[in-house]
Amino acid sequence: MRSQALGLMERAGWHGVFCPVRPDRVARLALGGPRWLGRSFLRDHDGQDLQHNPVLKACDVVISVGGKGGAMGAALRAMGRPVIQVQNPRQRLSRFDLVVACRHDDISGPNVLLGRTAVHGLTPEILAEARKVWEPRLAHLPRPLTVALVGGSNGRFRFGEVEARRLGQILAQTVRTQGGSLVITPSRRTDPAARQALNDCTRDVGGQVWDGTGENPYIGLIACADNLVVTIDSVSMMSEAVAGHAPVTIFPLPGRSRRISSFVEELELSGRVRVLDDADDRLPPPWETGPLDDTPELVEEIHRRLGF
């Protein structure tokens, strides 16, 4: 959510700050009711009153994201500035000036802007700059460079030790048959046991698993990869992966999400991604493809609608 909100802000050319909020169920109900009732619940995660926040008072636009953030964003609209909601807010869309979401969110309206991919900040310029920085650092690794972007379990999918072991075996077999080298970057949500399984399964082919220390290689790896594999649990991660030049293979996980399945199907129909099935023991060879990113068109329409 943070990457989507900040990514939209940066792509729009605006300067701002990210303010995390944690409204509980009572607060969300109050924020969805009369304005006088919701005002007392307009607080950030530290309990500070947002109505008197000097940064918020000086800003020209509010970007809210997700369900809980959307509840706050809708209430903040009453303070006289436009509010852009990212993702389906799961409440009346008319409470926002604009709603920016993916097509798989299945929402529509005169103020709704939809894209195939989630908004993010990985512009071609940022990826090109990352390539300049990271290509020399990765120059010692044989090509092709296979990169795995790994998420973790959430409310829809499971990624534990068993799933990590299968992914590790597929990655190792890919390097054995296609040559090259392997780098894996887990996320904060990756279970330690899953991380260890990836280490164990790829060690004999020289696989490198980022240990979370030092500079995060995530953007550099997207920029430099010859072949990318991404776990299906994160729409943001898949959207950022397809913004690069490397072909992207989706690693499915136990669980189900109709929305995310629709998202992946659209990317697959465009030829931008392929999805592993249960019989696959390696990644498909790299295929010709190109970047896919709907954020520029969405940002252009936001500027047109808001007038700045």
C-alpha positions as CSV (number, residue, x, y, z in Angstrom):
1,M,0.0,0.0,0.0
2,R,2.8,2.4,0.8
3,S,4.5,1.7,-2.5
4,Q,1.3,2.4,-4.4
5,A,0.5,5.6,-2.6
6,L,4.0,7.0,-2.8
7,G,4.4,5.8,-6.3
8,L,1.3,7.7,-7.4
9,M,2.5,10.8,-5.6
10,E,6.0,10.6,-7.2
11,R,4.7,9.9,-10.7
12,A,2.3,12.9,-10.4
13,G,5.3,15.1,-9.6
14,W,4.0,16.0,-6.1
15,H,6.0,16.2,-2.9
16,G,4.5,14.8,0.3
17,V,4.8,12.5,3.3
18,F,3.3,9.1,4.1
19,C,1.1,9.1,7.2
20,P,0.2,5.6,8.5
21,V,-3.2,5.3,10.2
22,R,-4.7,2.4,12.2
23,P,-8.4,3.1,12.8
24,D,-10.1,0.3,14.6
25,R,-13.6,-1.0,13.7
26,V,-15.4,1.6,15.8
27,A,-13.4,4.4,14.2
28,R,-14.1,3.1,10.7
29,L,-17.9,3.0,11.5
30,A,-17.8,6.5,12.9
31,L,-15.8,7.8,9.9
32,G,-18.4,6.4,7.6
33,G,-21.2,8.2,9.4
34,P,-22.0,11.9,9.9
35,R,-19.0,14.3,9.5
36,W,-19.5,15.6,13.1
37,L,-19.2,12.1,14.5
38,G,-16.1,11.1,12.4
39,R,-14.0,14.2,13.1
40,S,-13.0,12.9,16.6
41,F,-11.6,9.8,15.0
42,L,-9.3,11.6,12.5
43,R,-6.1,10.5,14.1
44,D,-2.8,9.0,12.9
45,H,-1.3,5.9,14.3
46,D,0.4,7.9,17.1
47,G,-3.0,9.3,18.2
48,Q,-2.3,12.8,16.8
49,D,-5.3,14.8,15.5
50,L,-5.1,15.0,11.7
51,Q,-7.3,18.0,11.6
52,H,-4.6,20.1,13.2
53,N,-1.6,18.4,11.4
54,P,0.4,21.3,9.9
55,V,1.6,19.2,6.9
56,L,-2.0,18.1,6.1
57,K,-3.2,21.7,6.4
58,A,-0.6,22.9,3.9
59,C,-1.2,20.1,1.3
60,D,-3.2,20.4,-1.9
61,V,-4.4,16.9,-2.2
62,V,-4.8,13.7,-0.1
63,I,-4.0,10.3,-1.4
64,S,-5.6,7.5,0.7
65,V,-5.1,3.8,0.1
66,G,-6.9,0.6,1.1
67,G,-10.0,0.1,3.2
68,K,-8.8,1.6,6.5
69,G,-6.9,4.4,4.7
70,G,-10.0,5.0,2.6
71,A,-12.1,5.6,5.6
72,M,-9.8,8.3,6.8
73,G,-9.5,9.8,3.3
74,A,-13.2,10.1,2.8
75,A,-13.5,11.9,6.1
76,L,-10.5,14.2,5.2
77,R,-12.3,15.3,2.1
78,A,-14.6,17.4,4.3
79,M,-11.5,19.6,5.0
80,G,-11.7,21.3,1.6
81,R,-9.1,19.5,-0.5
82,P,-9.5,16.7,-3.2
83,V,-9.0,13.1,-2.1
84,I,-7.7,10.4,-4.4
85,Q,-8.4,6.9,-3.2
86,V,-6.1,4.1,-4.4
87,Q,-7.7,0.6,-4.5
88,N,-11.3,-0.3,-3.9
89,P,-12.3,1.6,-0.7
90,R,-15.2,-0.8,-0.1
91,Q,-17.6,2.1,0.6
92,R,-19.5,4.7,-1.5
93,L,-17.2,5.8,-4.3
94,S,-18.9,9.2,-4.4
95,R,-17.1,10.0,-1.1
96,F,-13.9,10.5,-3.1
97,D,-12.9,12.9,-5.9
98,L,-11.1,10.2,-7.8
99,V,-10.7,6.4,-7.2
100,V,-7.7,4.8,-8.9
101,A,-7.9,1.0,-9.0
102,C,-7.2,-2.1,-11.2
103,R,-9.6,-3.5,-13.6
104,H,-9.9,-6.7,-11.5
105,D,-11.4,-4.6,-8.7
106,D,-14.7,-4.7,-10.5
107,I,-15.8,-1.1,-9.7
108,S,-17.0,1.6,-12.0
109,G,-18.3,5.2,-11.9
110,P,-17.7,8.7,-13.3
111,N,-14.8,9.3,-10.8
112,V,-13.2,5.8,-11.2
113,L,-9.9,5.4,-13.2
114,L,-8.9,1.8,-13.9
115,G,-5.6,0.3,-15.1
116,R,-4.3,-3.2,-15.8
117,T,-1.5,-2.8,-13.3
118,A,-1.4,-1.2,-9.9
119,V,0.1,2.3,-9.6
120,H,3.8,2.4,-8.6
121,G,6.9,4.5,-8.8
122,L,9.1,2.5,-11.1
123,T,9.4,4.8,-14.0
124,P,11.7,4.0,-17.0
125,E,14.1,6.6,-15.8
126,I,14.3,5.1,-12.3
127,L,14.8,1.6,-13.8
128,A,17.5,2.9,-16.1
129,E,19.3,4.6,-13.2
130,A,19.1,1.4,-11.2
131,R,20.5,-0.5,-14.1
132,K,23.6,1.8,-14.2
133,V,24.2,1.3,-10.5
134,W,23.5,-2.5,-10.2
135,E,24.9,-3.9,-13.5
136,P,28.5,-3.4,-12.3
137,R,27.7,-5.0,-9.0
138,L,26.2,-8.0,-10.7
139,A,28.8,-8.2,-13.5
140,H,30.5,-11.2,-11.9
141,L,27.4,-13.3,-12.2
142,P,27.0,-15.5,-15.3
143,R,24.1,-14.7,-17.6
144,P,21.2,-15.2,-18.0
145,L,20.4,-13.7,-14.6
146,T,17.3,-15.3,-13.1
147,V,15.7,-13.3,-10.3
148,A,12.9,-14.4,-7.9
149,L,10.8,-11.8,-6.1
150,V,9.3,-13.6,-3.1
151,G,6.4,-12.5,-0.9
152,G,4.7,-14.4,1.9
153,S,1.5,-15.7,3.3
154,N,-1.5,-13.3,3.6
155,G,-5.2,-13.7,4.0
156,R,-5.5,-15.2,0.5
157,F,-2.4,-17.3,-0.2
158,R,0.0,-19.4,1.7
159,F,3.8,-19.3,1.2
160,G,5.5,-21.4,3.8
161,E,8.3,-23.9,3.9
162,V,6.6,-26.4,1.6
163,E,5.9,-23.8,-1.1
164,A,9.4,-22.3,-0.7
165,R,11.0,-25.7,-1.1
166,R,9.1,-26.3,-4.4
167,L,10.0,-22.9,-5.7
168,G,13.7,-23.4,-4.7
169,Q,13.8,-26.7,-6.6
170,I,12.3,-25.2,-9.7
171,L,14.8,-22.3,-9.6
172,A,17.7,-24.7,-9.1
173,Q,16.6,-26.9,-12.0
174,T,16.2,-23.8,-14.2
175,V,19.8,-22.8,-13.6
176,R,21.0,-26.4,-14.2
177,T,19.3,-26.6,-17.6
178,Q,19.5,-22.9,-18.8
179,G,22.7,-21.9,-17.1
180,G,23.4,-18.5,-15.7
181,S,23.0,-17.4,-12.1
182,L,20.2,-17.0,-9.5
183,V,19.4,-14.2,-7.1
184,I,16.4,-14.3,-4.7
185,T,15.0,-11.4,-2.8
186,P,12.5,-12.2,0.0
187,S,10.1,-9.6,1.5
188,R,9.4,-8.7,5.1
189,R,6.4,-11.1,4.9
190,T,8.6,-14.1,4.0
191,D,8.6,-16.6,6.8
192,P,12.1,-17.5,8.1
193,A,11.5,-21.2,7.5
194,A,10.6,-20.4,3.9
195,R,13.7,-18.3,3.5
196,Q,15.9,-21.1,4.8
197,A,14.2,-23.6,2.5
198,L,15.1,-21.3,-0.5
199,N,18.7,-21.2,0.7
200,D,18.9,-24.9,1.1
201,C,17.4,-25.8,-2.3
202,T,19.5,-23.3,-4.3
203,R,22.9,-23.5,-2.6
204,D,24.4,-26.1,-4.9
205,V,23.7,-23.9,-8.0
206,G,25.2,-20.8,-6.4
207,G,21.8,-19.2,-5.6
208,Q,22.1,-16.0,-3.6
209,V,19.3,-15.1,-1.2
210,W,19.3,-11.5,0.1
211,D,19.5,-11.6,3.9
212,G,17.8,-8.2,4.4
213,T,21.0,-6.4,5.3
214,G,22.6,-3.6,3.4
215,E,21.1,-1.8,0.4
216,N,17.8,-3.4,-0.9
217,P,18.5,-4.8,-4.4
218,Y,14.8,-5.1,-5.3
219,I,14.7,-2.3,-8.0
220,G,18.1,-3.1,-9.3
221,L,17.2,-6.8,-9.8
222,I,14.0,-5.9,-11.7
223,A,16.1,-3.6,-13.9
224,C,18.9,-6.1,-14.6
225,A,17.1,-9.5,-14.7
226,D,17.0,-11.6,-17.8
227,N,14.3,-13.8,-16.3
228,L,11.9,-12.9,-13.4
229,V,9.7,-15.1,-11.3
230,V,7.2,-13.6,-8.8
231,T,5.0,-15.2,-6.3
232,I,1.3,-14.5,-6.9
233,D,0.5,-13.1,-3.4
234,S,1.2,-9.4,-4.3
235,V,-0.4,-7.4,-7.0
236,S,2.1,-4.5,-6.3
237,M,5.1,-6.8,-6.7
238,M,3.7,-8.3,-10.0
239,S,2.9,-4.8,-11.3
240,E,6.4,-3.6,-10.6
241,A,8.0,-6.7,-12.1
242,V,6.2,-6.2,-15.5
243,A,7.3,-2.6,-15.6
244,G,10.8,-3.9,-16.4
245,H,12.0,-5.6,-19.6
246,A,12.5,-9.1,-18.4
247,P,9.8,-11.8,-19.0
248,V,7.8,-12.6,-15.9
249,T,6.7,-16.0,-14.7
250,I,4.1,-16.1,-11.9
251,F,4.5,-18.8,-9.2
252,P,1.1,-19.8,-8.0
253,L,0.4,-20.6,-4.3
254,P,-2.2,-22.5,-2.3
255,G,-5.2,-20.4,-1.7
256,R,-7.6,-18.4,-3.8
257,S,-8.4,-14.8,-4.8
258,R,-10.8,-14.2,-7.7
259,R,-9.6,-10.7,-8.1
260,I,-5.9,-11.6,-8.2
261,S,-6.7,-14.5,-10.6
262,S,-8.4,-12.0,-12.9
263,F,-5.4,-9.7,-12.7
264,V,-3.0,-12.4,-13.6
265,E,-5.2,-13.7,-16.5
266,E,-5.2,-10.3,-18.1
267,L,-1.4,-10.0,-17.9
268,E,-1.2,-13.5,-19.3
269,L,-3.5,-12.7,-22.2
270,S,-1.3,-9.7,-23.0
271,G,1.7,-12.0,-23.3
272,R,3.5,-10.2,-20.5
273,V,3.5,-13.1,-18.0
274,R,3.3,-16.9,-17.9
275,V,2.0,-19.0,-15.0
276,L,3.7,-22.1,-13.8
277,D,1.5,-25.2,-13.5
278,D,1.8,-28.2,-11.2
279,A,3.8,-30.2,-13.7
280,D,6.5,-27.6,-14.3
281,D,9.9,-28.4,-12.9
282,R,11.7,-25.3,-14.2
283,L,10.9,-21.8,-15.5
284,P,10.1,-21.4,-19.2
285,P,13.0,-20.0,-21.3
286,P,13.0,-16.2,-21.6
287,W,10.7,-14.9,-24.3
288,E,10.4,-11.6,-26.2
289,T,8.3,-9.1,-24.4
290,G,8.4,-5.5,-23.2
291,P,7.4,-3.2,-20.2
292,L,3.8,-2.9,-19.2
293,D,2.8,0.0,-17.0
294,D,-0.5,1.8,-17.0
295,T,0.5,4.4,-14.4
296,P,1.5,7.2,-16.8
297,E,-2.0,7.2,-18.5
298,L,-3.7,7.2,-15.1
299,V,-1.5,10.1,-13.8
300,E,-2.2,12.1,-17.0
301,E,-6.0,11.7,-16.5
302,I,-5.6,12.6,-12.8
303,H,-3.9,15.9,-13.8
304,R,-6.6,16.6,-16.3
305,R,-9.4,15.9,-13.9
306,L,-7.9,17.9,-11.0
307,G,-6.5,20.7,-13.1
308,F,-3.0,20.5,-11.5
